[in-house]
Amino acid sequence: MIIKTPRQSRSLLAKAHLSAYEAKHFLWQVDTAVATLTLHRPERKNPLTFDAYAELRDLFLALRHAEDIKVVVLAGSGGNFCSGGDVHEIIGPLTSMNLPQLREFTQMTGDLVKAMRACPQPIIAAVDGVCAGAGAAIALAADLRLGTADSRIAFLFSRVGLAGCDMGACALLPRTIGQGRASELLYTGRTMRGEEAERWGFFNRLCNVEKLSEEAHALARELATGPTFAHAMTKQMLHREWDMSIDQAIDAEAEAQATCMQTEDFQRAYRAFVAKEKPQFSGN
């Protein structure tokens, strides 16, 4: 198993601009502050390898310091999102590892989810076709999810003899679709189709297959041209307030909003309102 060391991670973290980043285990494209990360092994429904996990983790860690990326669109190639860990390159080797090695792997996969949640950029998952196992967990970690009627989401850990508590699923899924529904999916490992996923709140909306990428990127551009400092604050508070009482959350939001009121974007919005114009935000 190859897991990047902290030294290697820091070298990526040091980069303040990621537009020119050259990904090794997936596709990475940037257009006007919107990054598109495409899992790209279409012949096998885009499964993950040890190296792919490590690079994804390091990239999302680096995004915390990226000044040129405002929104990330996460997608898959060939009509599928991600089939989870590669059966031959991950699942097989895991059966031969000892407990410390297994912990190293599960910590790495968890660190990917933590990095996605901690980066300031909103992440939009565009999910079509198969979205299973770790792929479902990665989609769940995104801030917004668009799907299609052909989407097939399965937290199938129980089907391979594992617990449903993987990559934060037992914490994130109940908060997204409710405790009872999450329990059903995590215990049974059954597939949730696109229409059911939208009805249950996993997807923000469904799109036609042909329009999925277009709509995901339109949403991304809308967010990228908005008050991105404020968006980052919203994301941060959405996560932080899970651990707060209502009164604590109200106090934290008062401090957060006061900070946003000091930005130039707030001033721009006021001046545009007075002039009856659309504000042009700059993220500061």
Buried (B, 14 or more C-beta within 10 A) or exposed (E): BEBBEEEEBEEBBEBEEBBEBEBEBBEBEBEEBBBBBBBBBEEEBBBBBBBBBBBBBBBBBBBEBBEBBBBBBBBBBBBBBBBBBBEEBBBEBBEEEEEEBEEEBEEBBBBBBBBBBBBBBBBBBBBBBBBBBBBBBBBBBBBBBBBBBBBBBBBBBBEEEEEBEBBBBBBBBBEBBEEEBBBBBBEBBBBBBBBBBBBBEBBBEBBEBEEBBEBBBEBBBEBBBBBBBBBBBBBBBEEBBEEBEEEEBEEBBEEBEEEBEEBEBBEBBEEBEEEEEEBEBEBE
